[in-house]
Amino acid sequence: MFNEVKKSMQWGEETLTLETGKVARQADGSVIATYGETSVMANVTYARQQKPGQDFFPLTVHYNEKYYAAGKIPGGFFKREARPTEKETLTSRLIDRPIRPLFVPGFKNEVLVICTVLSHDLVNDPDMVAMIAASAALTLSGAPFMGPIAACRVGYTDGDYILNPEIEDMQKLRNNPEQRLDLVVAGTKDAVMMVESEAYELSEEEMLGAVKFAHEQIQPVIDLIIDLAEDAAKEPFDFTPPNYDDLYQAVKSAGEDQMRAAFAITDKQERTTAISDARAHIVTQLNEEQQLDPNLGSAFKKLESSILRGDVVKGGKRIDGRATDEVRDIVCETGILPRTHGSALFTRGETQGLVVTTLGTGDDEQMIDALEGTYKSNFLLHYNFPPYSVGEVGRFGPPGRREIGHGKLAWRALQAVLPAATDFPYTIRLVSEITESNGSSSMASVCGGSLSMMDAGVPLKAPVAGVAMGLILEEDGDYAILTDILGDEDHLGDMDFKVAGTANGITSLQMDIKVAGITPEIMSKALEQAKAGRMHILGEMNKALSEASEFSEHAPRIETMQIPTDKIREVIGSGGKVIREIVEVSGAKVDINDDGVIKIASSNGDQIQKAYDMIYSIVAEPEEGKVYKGTVVKIVDFGAFVNFFGKRDGLVHVSQIENKRLNHPSDVLKEGQEVWVKLLGFDDRGKVRLAMKMVNQETGEEEAPADAEG
């Protein structure tokens, strides 16, 4: 009934297995990849015909994590998986980016890739397993896919690169000083296609070494996929790329000069209008058959690409007149919003980001429910890209995959320089509002985010800047690396290479390739050119702000205190009664964790002190011989009971009230009166003994007692 094919190999510390032929047999390609005890099923289907008028490649990738994979039931009312989590969205993008350029040019049939996590051992991250499964399923499907690819994760500890480190080693990376890198690399047999990383000020050489290490380690996996395909692949789909040479020549003859003149305009809006006018003019010069040709869009893109690319490689001149290694003009401003905790406006050419920092308490931490378990994050970065930023009318709504991906890239770049939570016990939220865009708004978010946090008084380890690099690679091998690329250079170029970091090293690297990979020589040169660009941008940022400002007066103050863990129950009280009373009486926010660390937050210092004193009075023990301020709560014939240490009471015997004989304590005391008392000690039954007569009741200073009278 089943025509099963299974291939296995030892890869790093675990066994990698690929199997097909038993499950999802109606899909064009179906593979279950298992690494350790983590299994992901990838299913590929593709349309046999292109939709009429389709002028783009409709590839869709969905990565789904099922809670049953980790033996869990989803939370919420419906008890089923709902909209994609951030992890699912980012992994879908991670799979899409290296496979998209490897479909045969001109193939525009719809392709759907669905990756489902079936089993998760909580040790091996399913994202890498999903990428391998998707590549294998595509290779088996018969689709015109020029793969396979493979992918791996790389860690870096004590100068050694580590293949596929465990999930625990990668979580909360900034709290683990020994682990300096979380790098994902995908590539073919011959070239690297995609890089994504989170790093801790690695040098360019260390980062390049990690990429090379990863490319070496994925080679056996590519061989395994090829071995599987030799036994199980379907017949290749009969697809011949459309030949539109005649149409391209007609388009070129009709308006190359006008299009070239349009690309010579440096202002983006004017250039966009001129390009649109040139296109319209060219269309009028074509006959009806040419105008209706579905390849007309491709012909236009080819003409625009040849103009832009040829001028750059041959003349070293870009469409806005800059040299290949030149960064656009930069203006940095901080503190521009009066009531926010921190704000910055970062403008680089026609790209601009307004980045705002808000500081919160432990209550504001984001709760993340993942297959690996539930955890909290105290650093949030949200990126918004409204249509007006590119002068368009478009959909405005919740963030899409692009916004989530760009926000995470900026998050990775900045989190490496955040202070430890023990030193700066705040939840930090950054919001990047992209108000203008013409190339690399994610890197503008990095630069603006760094400035905004420093404006809010966040003690960053160092400022961070980011720059987007581009590549024009010609068929004859000539190439040009571009610093700080424009939107058109990104759209018509061969590489999007984003590098962020401090003056000391790289904190994030993201690379996407639109051609069949680049050589180590090109990547090395791109990294060095990016470093020069990053240092220039840091210099411009330092003119506005180079270190943390005064703490915002509008931000909450947070004080921390450590209490013994066996006292936590007393501070919380039955049903939370005690901690609620502390919050109500003091007016401060109080958060306590399982380790006995208490965070007290308020914009009012007196409220913090009040809460601190109330907690201290619960957990601390009074010291014999010390003087305390108290309140008389009850008067009896033989003395007075004084509440002197939180809710702690003690007896001042009538003989210890004054240095003279009293007929009754009420002669000098009344209930509710504040007094100074000295702790004499404890009697045989543990009762507290207090005294007043040796303490100056005006100042609280202890005095030598006089002889008692009569």
N, C-alpha and C positions, 0 to 999 in steps of 0.2 A: 504493500500500500504506500509506503514511504520510500523515497529515494534519498536517503540521508547521506550527507558528506560531512565529515568532521576532521578538522586539523588542529593540532596543538603544538605548543612550544614553550620552553622555559624562557621567561622574559623578566629579568631582574629577580626579585624575590618570589614571584608568583608564576603560575602557569596561565598562559593565554590560550583560550580555545575558541575557534570559530566553527559554527555548525549551521547547516542549511538543509532544506528538503523535507522537514517534518512539520513546521509551523508556518502559517500564512502562505500557503502554496499558490494562492491566486494573485499575490503581489508579483510585480515584475522581478523584484529582488528582495530576499528576506534572509537575514543573518542574525543569529544570536551569538554575541560575543561575551565570553566569561573570563574575568580576571580575578583570581582568588575565588571569592564567593559572591562577587558583584557581577550581575548579568544584565545586559541591555539588548533588547531586540530592535533592529532597524529594518523598516519596510519601505521599499521604494516603488512608486508607480509613476508612469509618465504617459502623456497623451501621444497618440500616434500621428496626430495632425496639429498643425499650428492654427490658432484661432485667426480668422480673417482680420487683417489690419493690425495684428500684434507687432509692435516694433521694439519689444524688450523681452528679456528672458525671464519667464515667470517661475522661478525656483522658490519653493516654500519649504522651510525646515521647521519641524516642531520636535522639541525634546520634552518628554513628560516624565515626571517622577511620581510613581505610585506609592502611596503610604504602605500598602501591603508588602512592598519590597523590603521594608525594615520591620515588619511585624507591628505596624501602627495603624490606628484608625484616625481619619482626619477629624480635626476639631470643627467647631461651628455647628449651625443648626441643621444643615443638610447632610453632614457627615460624608461628603464626597469631595474629591478634588475639584476646585473651582478655577478661577482665572489663573494664568501662569504666574508663578512666583518670579522674583528677580533672578534667582539661580537658573530657572528654566529658560527665561528669556535670554539671559547672557549665554547660556550653553547653546541655545538654538542659533544665535549669532556666531558663536565660536565654530560650530559645524559648517554653517553656510559659507563663511568667509574663505576658507581654503579650497572648497570644492567648486564654487561658482566659476572661477576663471578657467577650470579644467574641462568644461563642456566645449565641444567643438564650436568655433565661431560660426554664427549664423543659425544655430539651433535655438529656436524660440518656442518649442513645445512645452506645455506645462509639465513641471516635475514636482512631485511631492515626496518628501522624506520625513518619516515619523519614527522617532526613537523613543522607546518605552523602557524605563528602568523596571526590571522584573524582580531583581534580588539585589540587596545591598548589604555587604558585610561590615559596613561602618569603618572600614580600613582603607579600601581602595575607592577613590572618587569615580563615580559612574560617568562623569563628563568625558574623560579620555576613552573609556570603553565605548561610549556612544559614538565618538568620532571614528574609531576603528570599525565599529559595526556598520556605520553609514557608508564608509568608504567601500567596505567589502560588499554590501548590498548593491551599491551602484555599479561596482565592477561586475557583479553577476547578472545585473538586470538587462544588459544588452544596450542600454542607453549610450549615446555617443559621449562617453566620459573618458577623458584622457588621464585617468588615474592609474593605479590607486594611490591614495595618500595614507599616511599613518601619523599618529600624534603621540606625544608623551609629555609628562610634567617633569620639571627639573628643580631640585632644591640645591642649596649651596651652604655647606657648613665646614668651617675650619679649612677653607681652601679646596674642598672636595665637592665635585658635582654629584648629586644623588638622583638616581632614576626613580621616578614615580614614588616620591615620599608619601608616607601615610597621611590621611586626612588630619589626624591630630597634630601632626607637625606643621601643617599649613594653616590651621585655624589660629586666629588671634596672633598673627605673625609678629606684630609690633611688640607683643609682650614676651617674645621669645628671642632674645638677643643673639642666640647661637645660630638661628636659622635666618638667612639674609635674602632669600629669593624664593618666589613662586612663579615659575616660568612655564608657559605652555607653548610648544612649537609643533606645527604641522607642516609636512612637506612630502614631496614625491621622492622617487629614487635619486633624482639629480639635483633637486633644489628645494630651498625653504619657501613655503607659501604663506605662512602666517605665524606671527609671534604675538604673545600677550603676556605681560609680566607685572609683578608687584615686587619691588626690590628695595633694598636698604643701602642706598648710596654705593652701588657697585661701580667700579671703573668701567670704561668702555671696553677694555681688554677682557675683564672678567665676564661682562655681559656677552661679548662676542664668543668667548670660550664656551659659555653655557649653551648658546644657540648651536655651535658646531657639535658639542657633545650630544645634544638632543637629536640632531640630524643623523649622527652615527647610530644612535640607539634605536631609531625607528626603522632602520634598514631591514632587520630580520622580520619585522611585522609586515612590511611591504612584500617581502618574499613569501610570507605565509598566506597573504591574501591572493597573490598570484598563483600559488600552489592550489588554493581552494578553487579559484576560477578555472583552472585547467581541468578540474573534474566536474564543475557544477555550473559554469557560466552559460547563459543563453546565447543564441545566435545574435550577433550585432544587429542593431536596428539599421535598416537601409536608409541612410541619410546622406545626402550630398549637399554641402553648403551651397546656397544660391550664388550664382555668378551675376554680379551687377556691375561688371567693369564698364559696359557701355553706358549704363545709367550714370555711373560716377564720372565718366568723361564728359557726359552732357552737362551734369551739374557743375563740374569744374570749369568748363568752357563758358557756361552761362553767367558765372558770377565770382570767379576766384579773386579778381581784383577788388571787387566790392567787399567781399568777405575779409580779405587781407587788410583792407583799410579799416574795417570794423574792429578787427582784433588789435589794431594799432592804437585804439582809444584807451587811455589809462583809467578813466572813471568807469566803475562797474556798471552803474545804471545806464550811462550813455552807451557803453559798449554793448550791453545786453539789448538795448533798443536797436542799435545799428546792426547787430547780428540778426535780429528778428527781421529787420527791413531787408537785409541782404538775402535772407532765405525767401522772403515773399517775392523779391525781384527775380530770384532764380526760378521759382515755381512758374512765374508768368512766361518764362522763356522755354519751358518744357512743353512737349505735346501732351495730349490727354492721357495716352497710355503711360507715359513716364510719370505724370502727376499721380496716377492711381497705383503705381507700382509699390507693393508693400515694402520694398527695400529702399525707398526714398529716404527714410530717416537714417538708415545706415550709411547711405551715400553722403548725406549732409555731415554726419559725424566724422566720416573718413576725411572729408575735405577740411573741416575745422581742425581735426587732429593733425593733419599734415602741415597746415599753416603754423599752428602753435608749436608743434614739436620741431619742425624744420628750422624755424627761426632760433629756437633755444639752442639746439645742438650745434648748428652751423655758425650762428652769429653770437651766441652767448647772451642774447638779449631776450628778456621776457616781455609779456604783453603789457605790463605796467612800467616798463623801462628799467627795471632793476637788474643788477648783476645776479648771477646764479646763487651767490652766497650772501646776499644782502637781505636784511630784515626790514620790514616796513616801519614807518615812523610810529613811535609808541608814546602814548600819554597815559600816565598813571595818576589817579586821584583817590584819596581815602577820606573817610569821615564825611561823606557827602549827604547822608541821611541822618537827621538829628535825633530820632528816637530809637533807632536800631542799636544793637549792641556793637556792631561793626559793619562797615560797608566800604566797598571799593568799586571804582569804575575803571576798567582796563580797556584801552582802545589801542588796537594795532591795525593801522591802515583802515580798511572798511569792515573790520571785525571788532565787535565791542561786547563786553560782558559786564553787567551790573551784578555784583556778587555780595550777598548779605549774610552776615553771621548772626546766629542767635544762640545764646548760651542758656542751657537749662539744667535741671536737676536729674537725679536718678529716675524720677517719675517719667521723664521725657525720653528715656532710652527706648530704642525700638526692639520689640520682642520679635524674634525670627524663629519660626517653626520649620525646621528642616528635617530631612530623613535621619540626619545624624543626631538630632535632639534639638531641644529649644535653648536658645541663648539670646543674650542681649547685645546690642551695639550702641556705643555712645558717640559714634561719629557718623553723621548722615550728610549726604551731598545729593541735592536734587537739581537737575538740569532742565531748563525749559527753553524750547525753541519755537517761539510763536511765528506765524506766517509773515508778520510785518517786518521781521528781521531781514528778510530777503525781498521786501517790497511786493509781497504777493498776497492774494486773497486765498485762504485755504482753510482746512479743517482746524478747529481749535477745540481741544478736549484733553482727555487724560494722556499721560506720556505714552509714546509708542516705543518700539524696540530701539529705535535710534537714540531717543532721549535717555532711555535706561542705560544703553551701552556707553554713550558719551559721559553720562554722569558717573558711571562706575570707573571709567578710565581716569577721570579727574580725581575720584576718591582714592584710587590706588596710588596716584602720584603724590597726594598730600598726606595720607595717613602715616607714611614712614617718618614724618618729622613731628608728629604730634607728641606732646608731653605724656608721660605715663599717667594713668588714671589716679595713681596714688599721689602724684604731685599736682595734678590739675583735675579735681573731681567733678568736672562738668560734662554734660552732654552737649556736643557741638553739632549744630545744624547749619550747613551752607546751602544757600539757594542761588543758583546762577541763572539770571535772566539774560538770555542772549538778545540784545537789542539791535545789533547789526551783525550780519554774517557775510563774509567773503573769504572763506578758508579758515579752518582750524579753530572753531569756536570752543572745542573741548580744551585746547591748550590755553585759550583766553580764560576759561573757567579755572584752570590750574593757577595761572598768574594772579587773576583777580581773587581767587579763593585764599591764596597765601597772604595777599595784602589785606584782605578783609578780616582774616583771623588775627593778624597782627594788630589791626586797628581796634579789634575787640579786646586786646590784651592777652591773647592766647600766646604763651611762651613757646613758640615753635623752636625746634632745634636749629633750623636754618630756613631761609626763604627758598621757595621752589618756583621754578619757571619751566615752561614747556614750549616746544617748537615743533611744527609739522614739516617734514621733509618730503620732497617728491623726486621722481625719477623719470627721465625720458631715455628709453633704451631702444636704439635703432637696430634694424635687422643686421647691419654690418658690424655691430658690436660697439659703435660709438654711443656714448651716453653722457648725460648731464644730470647732476644732483642739484636739486633746487631747495633752498632754505626758505621757510615760511611761505608755503604754497598758497596760491589763490584757489578759489572754488573751481575755476575753469581748468587750472593746472592739475587739480585733483581729478576732475572729471575726465580729462583727455590724456592724463599721464599714466604711468605704469606702476606707480607705487605710492602708498600713503604710509608714511613712516613717522610716527609720533614719538618723541623722546622728551621726558620730563625728569627734572632732578635738581639738586642743589649745586653749589660750587664744588662740592666734594665728590659727587657721583650721581648715578642714575637711580631714580625711584620708580619709574615706570617706562615701559617700552611697548609700543603696539605697532605691528607692521602688517599691512595687507598688500599682496602682490596681484596684479592683473595679468601678468605674463607668467610663463612657466619658471618662476623663481629667479633669484639673483645670486651672483657669486659672492663668496666671502670678501673678495676684494672690494666690491661695490658696497657691501654692508659696512665694512670697516671704514671706508671713506665717508659714508653717510653718517656714521656715528661721530666721527671726528668733526665733520662740518656742523652736525647738530650741536656738538659741545660748544663750538665757537658761537653759534647762534644763541644757545642757552645762556652763555656767560654775558653776551651783549644785552639780552633781555633782563637778566638779573641786575645788571648795572643800571638800566633804566628804571627798574622797580625800586632799587635802593635810593634813587633820588626822591621818591615819594615817601618811602618808609622802609627802614632796614632792620628794625627790631620791634618787639611788642610795645604798643602804646600803653598809656595809663588805662587801667581797667574801667570799662564803661560804667558810668553812674547808674545806668538803667538796667544793668545786668544783675542777677541775683548773686549775693555773696554766699559762698559755701565754706563751712568749716567742717573738718573731720575730727572725730575722736574715736579712739579704740577702747572697747570695753571687753572684759572677760566673756567668753562665750557662754559661761554658766549664768551670766547676768542678763542675757538677751531676753529670757522669759519674763524677768521682772520689769524690764523697760517696756516691753510690749503689753504686758498685763493680760488678764483673762479676756479673751475676745477682742483684744486690741484696745481695751479701755484706757490703760495708762498712757499709751503713745498718742491716742486721740486727745486726751486731756492736755498733754504736753503741747501738741499742735494748737489746740484751741486757746490755751492760756498764753503761750508765747507768741503766736502768730507766725511762726516759722514752719517751713516744711522739714520733716524729719524722715530720713530713709535709713534703714538698718539692714545689713546683709548677714549671711550665715556665719561670716568670719568675725562678727562683732565690730565691723567698721560702720560708724554712724556718720551720715552726712546731714548737716543742718544748713538749710538754705533760706535766705531772705535778703531783700535789698536793704533791710534795716538792721544795723549792727546790734542794737539793743535787744531785738527779738532773738537773734542768734545767741546772744549771751544768756538770755532768760532760759531758752531751751537747753543750752549747755549746762547751766546751773541745775536745772530740774533733773536732767539725766544724771549729772554727776552726783547729785544727792541720793539717787537711787542706787547707783553702782559702787560708790566709794564708801569706805569705812571711816568713821570718825577716829581721830588720833588722840590718844591720851595726852593731856597737858596742853592742848591747843585751845584757843579762844574762838567761840562761834557766836554769831548773832542769832537770836531766837525770839519766839513769841510765847508769852504766858497763855496756856490753854486751859488750865484748871488750878484753882487754889483750894488747898485743904488745910486742916489744922496744923499738920506737921511740916508743911512746905508748899512748894508750887511746882507743877509740871510744866516744863518748857519744851515746845517743839523747836529743835535747834538744827536739825540736819535733814532737810527734806521732810519726810514724814516720821522722822525719828524723835521720840520724846525721852526726856530724862527728868529726874527729880532734883530740885534744889531744896535741900533740907532747910528748915527755918533757921538753923544755926549758921547756914552758909550764905544767907541773903545779905546781911550787913554786918559790920564790925561792932555791933551792939545787940543787946538782947531785945527781941521783939515779942510782944504779947501774941500777935497773930500775923501771918504773912500779908494779910489784906491791909495791914497798916501802911505798907509801902508799895504793894503790887495790886494790879487789877488784870482781869482777863483781857487778852488782846494787846497788852503792853509789850513793846519790843525791848529786849534786854540783851546784855552781853554776858555769856556764861563761859566758864572754863570746864573742860571735861576732866574730872578727877579720876575716873576709872569706872570699873564695874564691880558690883558686889558679888557675893557668892552665888546668887541666883541669876547673874547676868544682867541685872538692872543697871541702868546708867546713872552715875552720880555726877551731879553738876554743882558748880559754885559760882556765886556772883561777887562775893565780898572782896576778892582780890583783883577785880577788873574794874577799871574806870568806866562808868556807865555812859560817859559823854564821848570818850574817844575809842573805847574798846581796847585800850592798852592795859596790860597786866601791871599791877602795883604790888609792892610788898605789903602784906596784911598788917594792920595795927592790932594792938592787944584788945581783946574784947572787953567791953565795959561791964561793971557790976556783975 
